[in-house]
Amino acid sequence: MFESLDDQMKLDAQETSSPRERAIKWILTGIGAVLLFGGLYMGIRLLE
């Protein structure tokens, strides 16, 4: 039926989330990463 666990996981992910939900998740992840690294960068700049 499934050749590997990876194939099963991909199929499960497609069934549980819509393309819109996945796009929102990636956008929020990107915003979070920018805030995290931007905050670290600003913190280091303030220490100088």
C-alpha positions as CSV (number, residue, x, y, z in Angstrom):
1,M,0.0,0.0,0.0
2,F,2.6,2.6,1.1
3,E,6.2,2.3,0.3
4,S,7.5,4.2,3.3
5,L,6.5,6.0,6.4
6,D,7.3,9.3,4.6
7,D,4.6,8.6,2.0
8,Q,2.1,7.9,4.7
9,M,3.0,11.1,6.6
10,K,2.6,13.2,3.4
11,L,-0.8,11.6,2.7
12,D,-1.9,12.3,6.3
13,A,-0.8,15.9,6.1
14,Q,-2.7,16.5,2.9
15,E,-5.9,15.1,4.4
16,T,-5.8,17.1,7.6
17,S,-4.9,20.6,6.4
18,S,-6.1,22.6,3.4
19,P,-3.7,24.5,1.2
20,R,-4.9,27.7,2.8
21,E,-4.1,26.4,6.3
22,R,-0.6,25.3,5.2
23,A,0.0,28.7,3.6
24,I,-1.0,30.5,6.8
25,K,1.2,28.2,8.9
26,W,4.2,29.0,6.6
27,I,3.5,32.7,6.7
28,L,3.2,32.8,10.5
29,T,6.4,30.7,10.8
30,G,8.2,33.2,8.6
31,I,6.9,36.2,10.6
32,G,8.0,34.5,13.8
33,A,11.5,33.8,12.4
34,V,11.9,37.4,11.3
35,L,10.8,38.7,14.7
36,L,13.1,36.3,16.6
37,F,16.2,37.0,14.5
38,G,15.4,40.7,14.2
39,G,15.1,40.9,18.0
40,L,18.4,39.1,18.5
41,Y,20.0,41.4,16.0
42,M,18.6,44.5,17.6
43,G,19.6,43.2,21.0
44,I,23.2,42.7,19.9
45,R,23.3,46.2,18.3
46,L,22.0,47.8,21.5
47,L,24.8,46.1,23.5
48,E,27.5,47.8,21.4
